[in-house]
Amino acid sequence: MKDLRAQVATVPLPAAGHGALGDYLSLTKPRLNLLVVATSAAGYYLGSPGTPSIASMGQAVAGTAFVAAGAAVLNQLAERDTDAKMRRTRTRALPDGRVRPADARIFGFVLSAGGLALLASHTYLAAVLALATLLIYLAVYTPLKRRTPLSTLVGAVPGALPPLIGWTASHGTISAGGIALFAIVFLWQMPHFMAIAWMYRDDYGQAGFPMLPVIDPSGRRAGRQAVVYAAALLAASVAPAFTGVSGGGYLATAIALGAALLALAIRFAATRSDHSARQLFFGSIIYLPVLWIVMIANRL
């Protein structure tokens, strides 16, 4: 912890005219990072053979959150030019000039290094997974976004690793239960993001991102993918009940929630309207926390 405090102390404090503290906080995408905190904490709890230590869980979750925050900062640094072209991102701190790129770079590296150090002092394997998250997100997903719609699949990998990092930190190994948690979050992201991509298709097109609704304005491909992955999610979501992670009450809930999300995906595929996309988007937001809460509550 002393090393981490020393690293954080090296972050340049925002000078007048070079970004307020709120701008630096916004670079970490705190709302998105809440998902990282929640899923990594849930993974830690579910992977623990007994009652987990609050201090150990806090260390693992904090390390994962710092790595995710650092990745968010460095991703926005790399995409500041395209962010400036999109209506929903043009006012972010970097494209708007409120934070200097050099300061953001240092801030992102310090957060990432601090998170990896925290995880490495807890469980080496968890730190390796977090490093993989960082590298895939920044070195593979970020450049692919400008080239191919397959970047969505690639980006879903680092997005799904936090629960596996938490599981591995408490369990000590990568096992079937942790892989099941990874699969749920991985598959969930696809219908969720297809809804977002459809709602903001004009923005993505203006920025030059070849998302499915951009290269196929009819929306048929985005609709099909939403249905396929929602169906796969329904199948994968029952796995925790068969791998000893959760019980029968969870199984019934997973089937009901999965069927509801699949119905929303089918409606989106059929109508391809902004209204059905919003329904799928909000349905996916409700789906994931409810699933995790029931899974934890019904833990065997």
KELOMI-822503 format. One line per field, with one value per residue (C-alpha): residue number from 1; residue in one letter; x, y, z. Coordinates in Angstrom, 1 decimal, decimal comma. Each point is the difference from the previous one (the first is absolute). Example, Ala and Ser with C-alpha at 12.3 -4.5 7.8 and 13.67 -1.06 7.14 Angstrom:
% residues 2
num <- c(1 2)
residuo <- c(A S)
x <- c(12,3 1,4)
y <- c(-4,5 3,4)
z <- c(7,8 -0,7)
//
This chain:
% residues 300
num <- c(1 2 3 4 5 6 7 8 9 10 11 12 13 14 15 16 17 18 19 20 21 22 23 24 25 26 27 28 29 30 31 32 33 34 35 36 37 38 39 40 41 42 43 44 45 46 47 48 49 50 51 52 53 54 55 56 57 58 59 60 61 62 63 64 65 66 67 68 69 70 71 72 73 74 75 76 77 78 79 80 81 82 83 84 85 86 87 88 89 90 91 92 93 94 95 96 97 98 99 100 101 102 103 104 105 106 107 108 109 110 111 112 113 114 115 116 117 118 119 120 121 122 123 124 125 126 127 128 129 130 131 132 133 134 135 136 137 138 139 140 141 142 143 144 145 146 147 148 149 150 151 152 153 154 155 156 157 158 159 160 161 162 163 164 165 166 167 168 169 170 171 172 173 174 175 176 177 178 179 180 181 182 183 184 185 186 187 188 189 190 191 192 193 194 195 196 197 198 199 200 201 202 203 204 205 206 207 208 209 210 211 212 213 214 215 216 217 218 219 220 221 222 223 224 225 226 227 228 229 230 231 232 233 234 235 236 237 238 239 240 241 242 243 244 245 246 247 248 249 250 251 252 253 254 255 256 257 258 259 260 261 262 263 264 265 266 267 268 269 270 271 272 273 274 275 276 277 278 279 280 281 282 283 284 285 286 287 288 289 290 291 292 293 294 295 296 297 298 299 300)
residuo <- c(M K D L R A Q V A T V P L P A A G H G A L G D Y L S L T K P R L N L L V V A T S A A G Y Y L G S P G T P S I A S M G Q A V A G T A F V A A G A A V L N Q L A E R D T D A K M R R T R T R A L P D G R V R P A D A R I F G F V L S A G G L A L L A S H T Y L A A V L A L A T L L I Y L A V Y T P L K R R T P L S T L V G A V P G A L P P L I G W T A S H G T I S A G G I A L F A I V F L W Q M P H F M A I A W M Y R D D Y G Q A G F P M L P V I D P S G R R A G R Q A V V Y A A A L L A A S V A P A F T G V S G G G Y L A T A I A L G A A L L A L A I R F A A T R S D H S A R Q L F F G S I I Y L P V L W I V M I A N R L)
x <- c(0,0 2,9 1,3 -3,5 -0,2 3,4 -1,1 -3,3 1,9 1,9 -3,2 0,3 -2,6 -2,2 1,3 -2,2 -1,3 1,2 -3,0 -1,9 -0,1 -3,5 1,5 2,6 -2,6 -2,2 3,0 -0,3 -3,6 -1,3 -3,5 1,5 2,5 -2,8 -0,8 3,7 -0,2 -3,2 0,9 3,5 -1,4 -2,7 2,6 2,2 -2,8 -1,3 3,5 0,8 -0,2 -1,2 -0,8 2,4 2,2 -1,3 3,5 1,2 -3,2 0,5 3,6 -1,0 -3,0 2,0 2,8 -2,4 -1,8 3,3 1,1 -3,5 0,2 3,5 -1,1 -3,0 2,4 2,4 -2,8 -1,4 3,5 0,3 -3,5 -0,1 -0,1 -3,0 -1,7 0,2 -2,2 -2,8 -2,8 -0,1 3,8 1,2 -0,3 2,2 3,0 2,6 -1,7 -1,3 3,6 -0,7 2,7 3,4 0,8 3,4 -1,7 -2,7 2,8 1,8 -3,3 -1,0 3,3 0,2 -3,6 0,8 3,3 -1,4 -2,9 2,4 2,2 -3,0 -1,1 3,5 0,5 -3,2 -0,1 2,5 -2,4 -2,6 2,6 0,8 -3,7 -0,2 3,0 -1,6 -3,1 2,1 1,9 -3,0 -2,0 2,7 2,2 -2,7 -3,5 0,7 1,7 -2,4 -3,0 1,0 0,4 -2,6 -3,3 1,6 1,6 -3,2 0,8 3,6 -1,1 -2,3 2,9 1,6 -3,5 -0,7 3,3 -0,7 -2,3 2,6 2,8 -2,1 -0,7 3,7 1,2 -2,1 -0,1 3,7 -0,7 -2,0 -2,7 -3,4 -1,9 2,1 -0,2 -3,8 0,0 2,3 -2,3 -3,1 1,5 1,6 -3,2 -2,1 2,1 -1,0 -3,8 0,8 2,4 -2,0 -2,8 2,5 1,6 -3,5 -1,0 3,2 0,6 0,2 2,7 2,0 -0,3 1,2 3,0 0,9 -0,7 -1,2 -2,6 -2,6 -2,8 2,4 1,1 -3,5 -2,4 -3,0 0,9 -0,6 3,5 -0,1 -3,4 1,1 3,1 -2,1 -2,3 2,8 2,0 -3,1 -0,9 3,6 -0,2 -3,2 1,8 3,2 -1,7 -1,2 3,6 0,5 -2,7 1,8 3,5 -0,7 0,0 -3,7 -3,2 -3,4 -1,6 2,7 -0,7 -3,7 0,9 2,7 -2,5 -2,7 2,4 1,7 -3,3 -1,1 3,3 -0,3 -3,6 1,3 2,8 -2,5 -2,2 3,0 1,0 -3,6 -0,6 3,5 -1,4 1,6 -2,8 0,7 3,7 -0,6 -2,1 2,8 2,5 -1,9 -1,0 3,7 0,8 -2,6 0,9 3,6 -0,3 -3,1 1,7 3,1 -2,0 -2,1 3,1 1,7 -3,1 -0,5 3,6 0,4)
y <- c(0,0 2,4 -0,6 0,8 3,2 1,0 -0,7 2,0 2,9 0,3 0,8 3,7 2,0 2,0 3,5 3,0 -0,3 -3,6 -2,0 0,0 -3,1 -0,8 -0,1 -2,5 -2,1 0,0 -1,4 -3,2 -0,5 -0,4 -1,3 -2,7 -0,8 -0,7 -3,1 -1,0 0,4 -1,8 -3,0 -0,4 0,1 -2,5 -2,2 0,1 -0,8 -2,9 -1,4 0,0 -3,4 1,6 3,5 2,3 2,5 3,5 1,4 -2,6 0,5 3,8 -0,3 -2,2 2,1 3,3 -1,4 -1,1 3,4 1,9 -2,0 0,5 3,7 0,3 -1,8 2,4 3,0 -1,4 -1,0 3,5 1,3 -2,2 1,0 3,7 0,9 -2,2 1,0 3,6 -1,0 -1,7 1,9 -2,1 0,1 3,4 1,6 -2,5 1,5 -1,0 1,1 3,1 0,9 0,1 -2,6 -0,1 -3,3 -0,2 0,2 -2,5 -2,4 0,1 -0,2 -3,2 -1,7 0,7 -1,3 -3,2 -0,6 0,5 -2,4 -2,7 0,5 -0,5 -3,2 -1,4 0,4 -2,0 -2,7 -0,1 -1,7 2,7 2,6 -1,9 0,0 3,8 0,6 -2,0 2,2 3,1 -1,2 -1,4 3,2 2,4 -1,9 -2,0 1,3 3,7 -0,1 -2,6 2,4 2,0 -3,0 -2,7 -0,6 -3,1 2,3 -0,3 -3,7 0,8 2,8 -2,4 -2,0 2,6 1,1 -3,5 -0,6 1,9 -2,8 -2,6 2,2 0,2 -3,8 -0,8 2,3 -1,8 -3,5 -0,1 -1,6 0,4 -2,6 -0,8 2,3 3,0 -0,8 -0,1 3,5 1,2 -1,5 1,7 3,5 -0,7 -1,0 2,7 2,7 -0,9 0,8 2,9 1,5 -0,7 2,1 2,8 -0,2 0,3 3,0 1,8 -1,2 3,5 1,0 -3,1 0,5 3,6 -1,0 -2,7 -3,1 -2,9 -1,3 -2,4 2,6 2,2 -2,5 -1,5 2,9 -2,4 -1,4 -3,6 -1,2 1,9 -1,5 -3,5 0,3 1,3 -3,0 -2,5 1,2 0,5 -3,7 -1,0 2,0 -1,8 -3,3 1,1 1,7 -3,4 -1,2 1,4 -2,3 -3,0 0,9 0,4 3,8 0,6 -2,0 -0,8 3,3 1,7 -2,5 0,9 3,7 -0,3 -1,7 2,6 2,9 -1,5 -0,7 3,7 1,3 -2,3 1,3 3,6 -1,0 -1,7 3,1 2,2 -2,3 0,1 3,7 1,5 3,2 2,4 -0,9 -3,7 0,7 2,1 -2,8 -2,5 2,4 0,6 -3,7 -1,0 2,6 -1,6 -3,6 -0,1 1,4 -2,0 -3,2 0,6 0,9 -3,2 -2,0 1,3 -0,3 -3,6 -1,0 -3,7)
z <- c(0,0 0,7 -3,6 -1,3 1,9 -1,3 -3,5 0,4 1,5 -3,3 -1,9 -1,1 1,8 -2,4 -0,4 -0,8 -3,5 -0,4 1,4 3,2 2,2 -1,4 -3,5 1,1 1,7 -3,1 -2,0 2,2 -1,2 3,6 -1,0 -2,2 2,8 2,4 -2,2 0,4 3,8 0,3 -2,2 1,3 3,6 -0,9 -1,6 3,0 2,4 -2,2 -0,5 3,7 1,7 3,2 1,3 -1,7 1,8 -0,6 -0,1 -2,6 -2,1 0,2 -1,2 -3,0 -1,0 0,4 -2,1 -2,8 0,2 -0,3 -3,1 -1,6 0,8 -1,5 -3,1 -0,4 0,3 -2,6 -2,3 0,0 -0,6 -3,1 -1,3 0,8 -3,7 -0,7 3,2 -1,2 -3,0 2,0 1,5 3,2 0,6 -1,3 3,4 1,7 1,8 -2,6 -3,3 1,7 1,1 3,7 0,7 -1,9 -1,7 1,8 3,4 -1,0 -1,1 3,3 1,9 -1,9 0,4 3,7 0,6 -2,1 1,7 3,5 -0,7 -1,4 3,1 2,3 -1,8 -0,2 3,7 0,5 -2,7 -2,8 -2,4 0,5 -0,9 -3,2 -1,0 0,8 -2,2 -2,8 0,5 -0,4 -3,1 -1,8 0,6 -1,0 -2,6 -1,7 0,5 -0,2 -3,4 -1,4 0,7 -3,0 -2,3 0,6 1,7 1,5 2,5 2,0 0,7 0,9 2,3 1,8 1,2 2,3 1,0 1,3 1,8 3,3 1,5 -1,0 1,6 3,2 -0,1 -0,6 2,8 2,6 -1,5 -1,0 -3,4 -3,2 0,3 -1,5 2,3 -0,9 -3,7 0,3 1,5 -2,8 -2,6 1,4 -0,1 -3,4 -1,6 1,8 -1,6 -3,5 0,0 2,3 -2,4 -3,1 1,6 0,7 -3,5 -1,6 2,1 -0,7 -3,5 -1,5 2,5 -0,7 -3,7 0,3 2,0 -2,5 2,2 -2,1 2,4 -1,3 -0,2 -1,9 -2,7 -0,1 0,4 -0,2 3,4 -0,9 0,9 3,3 0,8 -0,8 2,2 2,8 -0,2 -0,4 3,0 2,2 -0,8 0,8 3,2 1,1 -0,4 1,7 2,9 1,4 0,4 3,5 1,2 -1,3 1,0 3,7 -0,1 0,7 0,5 -1,2 0,7 -2,1 -2,8 -0,2 0,1 -2,7 -2,4 0,6 -0,4 -3,0 -1,8 0,6 -1,4 -3,0 -0,6 0,0 -2,4 -2,4 0,1 -0,8 -2,9 -1,4 0,2 0,1 1,5 2,5 2,4 -0,1 0,3 3,1 1,5 -0,7 1,5 3,2 0,2 -0,1 2,7 2,3 -0,9 1,2 3,5 0,8 -1,3 2,2 3,1 -0,3 -0,7 3,1 2,2 -1,2 0,5 1,0)
//
